Amino acid sequence: MSTDTEERAGRQARTGHAISSVAVALGCVLFLGGFAWGAYQYQPYTVPTDSMTPTVSAGERVLAQRIDGSEVRRGDVVVFEDSQWGDMPMLKRVVGVGGDKVVCCDSQGRLAVNGTPVEEPYRSGGKRASPTDFSATVPSGRLFLLGDKRDSSLDSREHLEDSAEGAVRRDTVRARVDATVWPMGDAGRVGRPAAFAELPGGVSAPGPLEPVLWTSGVGVALILAGAAYGPFARRGGRQAAP
């Protein structure tokens, strides 16, 4: 082997090793950064009951974005803990916020918020938005919550005789459900209902789940590519030698 060929092969091997090292190092940073970002933003929960069927069902695993109660908007599916409702985290949908008058049902069986009928394609339990009629005015700093399975959900309707007319404090909210992750066949985003978007305050924006997944995914790809490129470059250098 000539000196020039040896030097060329050596430079190629060193370059391959450097590129491989940089790719693996950058991939580790992205993967760990994405993982840490996701752990900071999200908390996994197991759905305890079927009261939110068909949106999420009992036993499913969901990712809920950690938020402050002040960030909650109508239409959000939230995880909250209230001692008057039970001794475990519960999932319900926010249909009214402080100052709202929530009424059910109008002549077409719909829920109305401040006189505006709300279409609810996500719910189940018959044509009417609630088997029983009700009316509640939500106190300031509180949230009126309903399950999506209206014929069996124990929600704000069960607490209408309380001083807050069934509404819970905003500070009982721990997180907002952003996606289902298990079982895999049902995995996907939990959307924000369009019907609430037209009310004052609109609906909340989706959480950063896609950027978190992309960051970690790109990190894994770089780690694998970097780990494979080094040996490939060295092998190529050896094959180039006579």
HUCOR-V54960 format. One record per helix or strand. SS is the DSSP state (~ for helix, > for strand). FROM is the first residue (numbers start at 1). TO is the last residue. If there is no record, write none. Layout:
# HUCOR-V54960
ss->[SS,SS]
from->[FROM,FROM]
to->[TO,TO]
This chain:
# HUCOR-V54960
ss->[~,>,>,~,>,>,>,>,>,>,>,>,>,~,>,~,>,~,>,~,~]
from->[3,42,61,69,77,90,101,111,116,124,134,142,149,156,168,170,173,184,188,194,209]
to->[41,46,66,71,80,97,104,113,118,124,137,146,149,159,169,172,182,186,189,198,240]
